[in-house]
Amino acid sequence: MHQRHHTAPLTVLLGDYPHTRPLKDGSVPVDGADCHYPESTPLPPAFARMVRYLAYDICEMPMVTYLQAKDAGIPVTLLPAVMVGSTHHRSLTRLPEGPQIAPGDLAGRRVGVRSYGQTTGLWVRGWLQEEYGVKSGDVTWVTTEDVHVAQYVNPPCVERSQAERVADLLHSHDVSAAVLGPKAIGGQGAGLVPLVADAESAGLAWTKRHATIPANHLLVVRDDVLRTRPDAVLAFYRALKQTIADTAGERDDSPAGRAVAAGWSTSLTACLEIAGRYAVEQSLVTKPVDVAAIEQQTAFLDK
């Protein structure tokens, strides 16, 4: 029994990216671990399955979902890998024919967002407060979905809509602006315009000011798997680190291209510290995030 336990496959839920495909197709093997890669299209339902039912051994996970899971005592540990990231000044959008409101005009208004716990929303609300003085509680956030972590209760500034998509809230004039993630901007957000006039420059200024790039998706491992099978987790992590390095030429010099990385670094530490501070300010978590303690849990991976 003991031997079979340690040779059981690792179930690893990953999105489909240039840096994950070599793992999924087996062209980069994981020496010392048999990894199975179930698919979830779209990805978000898998995040909910992980934090509600611990459905996978290792799972890609949005920043806010991880922070809220940790806050709720869900037994998962962060692995130091950024799977997806970018700046988000372009993510706050409006109708092109609507009033030309600026970000600073949003206090007292309604803004659509898929979920209050969506990570893009964390980063947007963060720069809204930093750069325009608009706090999360100054806005009514109209959502179309629940957060992934079942234990979390939305603050009073959040209202649930019956609309199916965030863009629908704009088109029905229920909200003045909408937060859309990168994929949604190219899909349901087609034709919408950012509230920030030069969103790309504003995003780059944010990255220079904070010496990091906003991470959207990271990785977590179940605590029991990390405790009982650290060698298998290390083997998977090393293989992922290799595929991220091997595919560097497929990423450009944009923030999204530079965000993908594996390993503890000053950039990742800064990213977690800022996200943790934003999460407290926005009532997404109840207590400060101890980044040093998070790093200590998996520091052995980079030795």
MISEBA-823696 format. One record per residue (C-alpha): residue in one letter; x, y, z negated. Coordinates in steps of 0.5 Angstrom, whole numbers, padded with zeros to 4 digits, always signed. Layout:
% residues N
AXYZ ...
END
This chain:
% residues 303
M+0000+0000+0000 H+0005+0005-0002 Q+0009+0004+0005 R+0003+0005+0009 H+0001+0011+0005 H+0008+0014+0007 T+0007+0012+0014 A+0000+0015+0015 P-0001+0020+0021 L+0000+0027+0019 T-0007+0030+0022 V-0004+0037+0025 L-0010+0042+0028 L-0006+0047+0032 G-0009+0052+0037 D-0006+0052+0045 Y+0000+0056+0046 P+0006+0055+0050 H+0010+0054+0043 T+0005+0048+0041 R+0004+0045+0047 P+0011+0041+0047 L+0009+0038+0040 K+0002+0036+0043 D+0004+0033+0049 G+0010+0029+0045 S+0015+0032+0049 V+0018+0035+0043 P+0018+0029+0038 V+0017+0030+0030 D+0023+0025+0028 G+0020+0022+0022 A+0013+0023+0022 D+0007+0021+0027 C+0003+0027+0028 H-0004+0027+0031 Y-0007+0033+0034 P-0014+0034+0034 E-0017+0039+0038 S-0022+0044+0036 T-0025+0049+0041 P-0026+0054+0039 L-0021+0054+0033 P-0025+0058+0028 P-0030+0052+0026 A-0023+0048+0024 F-0021+0054+0019 A-0028+0053+0016 R-0027+0045+0015 M-0020+0046+0013 V-0022+0051+0007 R-0028+0048+0005 Y-0027+0040+0006 L-0019+0040+0007 A-0020+0036+0013 Y-0013+0036+0016 D-0006+0035+0013 I-0003+0041+0016 C-0008+0047+0020 E-0007+0053+0023 M-0010+0059+0019 P-0012+0066+0019 M-0008+0071+0015 V-0015+0073+0011 T-0017+0066+0010 Y-0011+0064+0007 L-0011+0069+0002 Q-0018+0068+0000 A-0017+0061+0000 K-0011+0062-0005 D-0015+0067-0009 A-0021+0062-0010 G-0016+0056-0012 I-0016+0052-0006 P-0010+0047-0006 V-0007+0049+0000 T+0001+0052+0001 L+0003+0057+0006 L+0008+0054+0012 P+0013+0060+0014 A+0010+0060+0021 V+0007+0066+0025 M+0003+0063+0031 V-0001+0069+0033 G+0000+0076+0032 S-0001+0083+0035 T-0002+0090+0033 H-0010+0092+0032 H-0011+0100+0034 R-0014+0097+0041 S-0019+0093+0037 L-0023+0098+0034 T-0028+0100+0040 R-0034+0104+0043 L-0038+0104+0049 P-0035+0108+0054 E-0042+0112+0055 G-0043+0113+0048 P-0041+0119+0043 Q-0033+0120+0044 I-0032+0119+0036 A-0025+0118+0033 P-0023+0113+0028 G-0024+0119+0022 D-0031+0120+0024 L-0033+0113+0022 A-0034+0115+0014 G-0042+0114+0013 R-0043+0110+0020 R-0044+0103+0022 V-0039+0098+0025 G-0039+0091+0028 V-0035+0086+0026 R-0035+0078+0027 S-0034+0077+0020 Y-0032+0081+0014 G-0026+0076+0013 Q-0024+0076+0020 T-0016+0078+0020 T-0017+0083+0026 G-0022+0087+0021 L-0017+0087+0015 W-0011+0090+0020 V-0016+0095+0023 R-0019+0097+0016 G-0012+0098+0013 W-0010+0103+0019 L-0016+0106+0018 Q-0015+0108+0011 E-0007+0109+0012 E-0008+0114+0018 Y-0015+0117+0017 G-0017+0116+0010 V-0023+0112+0011 K-0023+0107+0006 S-0027+0100+0007 G-0033+0102+0002 D-0034+0108+0006 V-0037+0104+0012 T-0042+0099+0013 W-0039+0093+0016 V-0045+0089+0020 T-0043+0082+0021 T-0045+0076+0026 E-0042+0071+0022 D-0040+0068+0015 V-0033+0068+0012 H-0030+0061+0012 V-0028+0061+0005 A-0035+0059+0002 Q-0033+0061-0005 Y-0033+0069-0003 V-0038+0074-0004 N-0038+0080+0001 P-0038+0087-0002 P-0044+0091-0002 C-0041+0095+0004 V-0043+0089+0008 E-0049+0087+0012 R-0051+0081+0016 S-0054+0082+0023 Q-0058+0077+0027 A-0054+0079+0033 E-0050+0073+0036 R-0044+0077+0038 V-0041+0083+0036 A-0041+0087+0043 D-0049+0086+0042 L-0049+0090+0036 L-0046+0096+0040 H-0050+0095+0046 S-0057+0095+0042 H-0054+0102+0039 D-0054+0098+0032 V-0047+0100+0030 S-0042+0106+0032 A-0036+0102+0034 A-0034+0095+0034 V-0028+0091+0031 L-0026+0086+0037 G-0020+0081+0036 P-0015+0080+0042 K-0019+0074+0046 A-0026+0078+0045 I-0023+0085+0048 G-0022+0081+0054 G-0029+0077+0054 Q-0035+0080+0051 G-0031+0087+0050 A-0030+0088+0057 G-0031+0095+0059 L-0031+0098+0052 V-0026+0103+0050 P-0021+0104+0044 L-0023+0110+0039 V-0015+0111+0038 A-0013+0115+0045 D-0006+0112+0045 A-0007+0105+0042 E-0001+0102+0044 S+0003+0108+0042 A+0000+0108+0035 G+0001+0100+0034 L+0008+0101+0036 A+0009+0106+0031 W+0005+0102+0025 T+0010+0096+0027 K+0016+0101+0026 R+0013+0104+0020 H+0012+0098+0016 A+0018+0094+0019 T+0014+0088+0021 I+0008+0086+0026 P+0001+0084+0024 A+0000+0076+0023 N-0007+0074+0025 H-0005+0066+0025 L-0001+0063+0020 L+0000+0055+0018 V-0002+0052+0011 V-0001+0045+0009 R-0005+0041+0004 D-0002+0041-0003 D-0002+0034-0004 V+0001+0032+0003 L+0007+0037+0001 R+0008+0034-0006 T+0007+0027-0003 R+0010+0027+0004 P+0015+0033+0004 D+0020+0030+0009 A+0014+0029+0014 V+0012+0036+0013 L+0020+0038+0014 A+0020+0034+0020 F+0014+0037+0023 Y+0016+0044+0021 R+0023+0043+0024 A+0020+0041+0031 L+0015+0047+0031 K+0021+0051+0029 Q+0025+0048+0035 T+0019+0049+0040 I+0018+0056+0038 A+0025+0058+0040 D+0025+0054+0046 T+0019+0058+0049 A+0022+0065+0047 G+0023+0066+0054 E+0015+0065+0056 R+0014+0071+0051 D+0015+0078+0053 D+0018+0084+0048 S+0011+0086+0046 P+0008+0086+0039 A+0004+0080+0041 G+0011+0077+0044 R+0015+0078+0038 A+0010+0076+0033 V+0011+0069+0034 A+0016+0066+0029 A+0018+0061+0024 G+0022+0062+0018 W+0022+0066+0012 S+0024+0073+0014 T+0024+0080+0011 S+0019+0081+0017 L+0014+0076+0014 T+0015+0078+0007 A+0013+0085+0009 C+0007+0082+0013 L+0005+0078+0007 E+0006+0084+0002 I+0002+0089+0006 A-0004+0084+0008 G-0004+0082+0001 R-0005+0090-0001 Y-0010+0091+0004 A-0014+0085+0002 V-0014+0088-0005 E-0016+0095-0003 Q-0022+0092+0002 S-0024+0087-0004 L-0023+0081+0000 V-0019+0078-0006 T-0020+0079-0013 K-0012+0079-0015 P-0005+0082-0013 V-0002+0077-0008 D+0005+0074-0011 V+0009+0074-0004 A+0015+0072-0008 A+0012+0066-0011 I+0009+0064-0004 E+0016+0064-0001 Q+0019+0060-0007 Q+0014+0054-0005 T+0017+0053+0001 A+0024+0056+0001 F+0027+0049+0002 L+0024+0048+0009 D+0029+0053+0011 K+0035+0051+0008 
END
